[in-house]
Amino acid sequence: MKVIGVEIGGTKLQVALADAESLKPICSLREEIVPANGAAGIRAQLEALIRSLLAEHSAEAIGIGFGGPLDAKTGIITTSHQVEGWDQFPLAHWCRDRFELPTTIRNDCDTAALAEASLGAGKGRQSSFYVTVGSGIGGGYVVDGQLQGGSRPAFAEIGHLRPGVGYKEADETVEAESSGFGIAQRLKDWLKNLDEEDQDDEYQSLLDRCDGDFTQLTTRDIVEAAQAGSNMCRTVLADGVETLGWGIAQVITLLAPEVVVIGGGVAMMPEEFFLTPLKQQVAAFVFPPLAKSYEIVPAALGEAVVVQGALLLARQLLEK
């Protein structure tokens, strides 16, 4: 038997066909998404890719990891924050209708969590919590090889924790402070509000780094400046890691996963600015009886993680 795995992201569309037992890909296809073409354009691309696979191979099920919130129980997309036209779209039903194959969908973070727990850095552990730290922050929790929370409207959303009782608004979150976007925005706000007498050599160096336009500063710029000795950049990175460490500590205290797997682009910065201080912050905030009960490890599967998770979803659908 063979299964199809799909990743629908904000910038890329990936499809793979694999043996259902080994999950070793037989054929993989990738295309860039054109956001201006909307959801209809992505569906047209997806249909063409899947039909090209089915022209050469048979398949028994489809699994999809989608880059946005959705209802896993009904297979309906809630929305996409990158591409218009997905609101309340019944993607699982659409696939079943087009390809006459059973289809299951989860958001991309849950799908990656399943892959890392089963095939990657969490393999061999009973419980694994996955955190992706990129432009946003998401989470996924896997126990005994099964994603948790599929019947709930949201689950394991670590990025949407509010880090303290003083955070009253829905957008005052761990994600707002610790994601790549949040870290960069904090530095931009700091620079914008500096008094003229405080605009020193460090300020000028950062200004030069972005050609005089602070709005163009990226997390990569901030990391490079921190490596070059910028105290401002080191401070915003440290603050972001502290908040994320607090969030992970709450997850460990509540769910007691054996391993926390960290993925995403921000997590790829040098260990001295991210993984090492993150472990220290988690240790500072976690419930003491759990202090020796977990590991924090980097993700292992790289760019293929969502497609690998989607293949697993398809296989699990056949096993039900």
N, C-alpha and C positions, 0 to 999 in steps of 0.2 A: 504493500500500500504506500501511497505517496500523499504528501500534504503540501499546502501552499502557505507561506508566511508573507505578510505584507507590513511595511512601515509607511504610514502616511504622515509626513512631517510638515513643517512650515516651508522648507526649502527643497526637500528631496522626497522621492518616491522610490521605495525599494521593494522588490518582489523576489521570492526564492521558492523553488520547488525542491523538496527533499524526501528521502526515504523516511517513512513514518517511524521506523524503529531506531535507526541510527541518527536521524536528523542531519545527516551529512548532505549538504546541498548538491543537487544534480545540475541545477541551472539557476543563475542569479541575474537579475536585470535591475538597472537603476536609471532613473531620469530625474532631471531637475524640474522642480515645480515652478510654474509661472503664476505668482499670486494674482496678477491682474486678470487671469482667466477664470478665477473663482473656483468654487467647489465643483461646478459642472466640468470645467476643464480638467481637474484632477481625476474625476470619475472617468472621463473619456480616456485619459492616459492609463488609468488603472485597468479599465476594461481591455484596452489593446494589449497591455502587458500580460494579463492573465490569459487572454485568448491565445497569445503567441505561445505560452507555456502549454496550454491544453491542446494545442494543435500537434504537439510532439509527444506529450505524456498524458496519462490519466491521473486524476487526483481524487481524493475522497473527502477532503475538508479544507477549509480556509480559516486561518487565524489572522487577525489584524491588530496591530498596535497603532493607535491614532493619537496624534499630537494635540490633544485638547480634552476637555471634560466631556463625559458621556455617561449614559445609563447602560451598564454592562448587562443588566438583566433583560432589557428590551432590545438592545443593540441600536439604540437611537443616539446620535450625536447631540450633545447639548449646544455646543458652539465651537468655533475655532477663533483663537485670538490673532491668527496670522492671515487667514484666508476667508473671505466672505462667502456666504451661501451654504454653510453647513448647519445652520441653526435647525434643530429638531429633525435632522435628516435620518431616516431609518436605514443606516448603512448595512447592517447585517441582513435585513430583508432584501435590500437592493442586490446584494451579492447572491443570496439564495435564488432570487428571481432570474438574475442574469446568467448564472453559471450552474444552477441546479445542484449546488453543493452546500452542505451545512456550514454555517459561518458563525464565528464568535469574535467579539471585539473587546478590547480593554484599552485604557489610555496607555500612552507610550511608556510612562514611568512604571506602571504596574507590569507591563509586558517585559521591560528590561529587568525588573525585580525578579520575575519568574526565571528569566534566562540566567541571571547571575546566581540565583539560589540553586538552580538545577545543574548548570553547566560551567559556571564561572567561579568567582571568589567565595561564594557561599556553599559550594558543592560539599556534600557530606554532613552538613549541619541540619538539625531538625528545624530550626527557625532562623530566618534571615531577614533583616530590614535593609532595604536599599534606599539610598538617598542620591538623587541627582542634583548637582549644583552647577547650574549654567546661567543663562539669562534669567531663569526662574529656579525654583526649588520644589522638587516633588519627592514623594515617598511611596514605597510599596512594601507590603509585608507578606512573607511566604512561610507557611508552616507545613511540614511533611509534604513538600512539593506542590502545595496548593495555594494559590493567591487568596488572600482574605479580603472580605468586604465587597464581593461582587454584587450582593443584593442591596447595598446601601448607596445613596446618592453621591457620597464621597467617603473616602477612607484613607487613613495613613497620610493625610495631607500635612506633613511636618512644616512645609513652607508657609502654611497659613495659621500656624500657632502665633499668638500675640505674646511677645516676650515680656510679660509683666502686667500687673493690673492697671498701670498708667497708660496702657495702649488701648484707647477706647474705639478707634475707628477700624473698620474691616480691612483697610489697606495698610495698617500699622502692624506688620508681620515680620516673622523671621526672614521670609523671602525679600521683603523690602529693605532689610538691612544686610543680608548675607549673600544674596545672589550677585552674579556679575553686574547686573544692572544696578542693584542696590548699592554695591560698593562704589561703583563709578559715580552714581548720583550723589552719594554722600560727599565725595571729594569735590565734585562740581559745585555743590551748594556751599561748601566750606570756602572754596576759592572765590566764588562770586561775592561772598559776604565779608571778605577780608577788608579791614580798613587799609587805607593807602599806606600808612606808616608800617604796616605789617607785610607789605608786598616786597619781600626780600629776595635774595638770590634763589632760594628754593622755589618761590612763586614764579620767578622769571624762567627758571629751568623747566618747570612744568608747562608754562606758557609756550616756550620754544618747542617743547615736545609735540604739541598739538597745533603748531603753526598759528598760534595766537587765538585759537578758538577752543575754549575749555569745553564746549558742548561736544567736541569730537573725541574727548578722552575716553579710552576703553580700559577694561580691566587689564588687558595685556600691557598697556602703557603704564598703568599704575604698578604692576608687578615689576616691570623693567626699571621704573624710577625708584621703587623700594630697594631693588638690588643695587642701584647706584647710590643709595644712602638717603633718599628722601624720607624724612621723619613723618611728614604728613601722609604719605602713601603707606608707610609702615603702620601708622595709627589706624587708618581706615581699614586696612586689611586685618589688623589685629582685632578691631572692634567687630568686624563682620564674622570672623572666626569664633570670637567669644559668644556671640549670639547664636550661631549655628551649633556650637558645642553645648550651649544651654538647651537648645531644642532637642538635640540627639539624646542628651541626658534624660530629658523628660520621657522620650520614647522608651529608652532602656528601663527606666523606673516603672513605666506602665506595662510594657509588653515583654520585657526581659529576653530580647532576642540573643541568640548565641553569637551572632556576628552582625556587624553593621558594615555594609558595603557602600563605598562612596564613589560615585561616578560623576560625569559631566565635565565640561570644559574648565570651570574654575578649579575643580579638584586636581587638575593637571599642573597647577603652578608648583614651583619648587617646594619641597617638603618643609623647609624652614619657615615658610610663610603660611602653610596650610595644614598638612597632615600632622606634623609634630605638635604645633600649638593646639590643633583641634583635639587631639587625644588628651592633652593636658586640661583643656577646658571641660571636656566631658567628664574626666575624672574628678574635677573640682565640683561639679554639679550633680553627679549621679547619686542615687540612694546608696549609702555605704555598703549594705549587705550584698549589693550586686557588683561591687567594685572590681572583683576579680573574675567575673562570670562572662565577660564578653570580649570580643576583639573588634577592632576597627581596621578595615583593610581596603585598599583601592580596588576598584572594579577591574575585571580581567578581560572582558570580551570586546572592548573597543567599539568601533562603529557598527559592527554587525549585531549588537546586543538586542535591539528591538526586533529585528527579523528573526533571530534565534528564539526569542520569547514568543513571537507570533507562531512559529512552527510548533513550539511546545503547546500553545493554546489549541492549535488544530489537532494535534495528537491526543490531547486530553479530551477533546470533543468526541473523538472516535472511541475513546475508552469508556465513555459514560454509557 
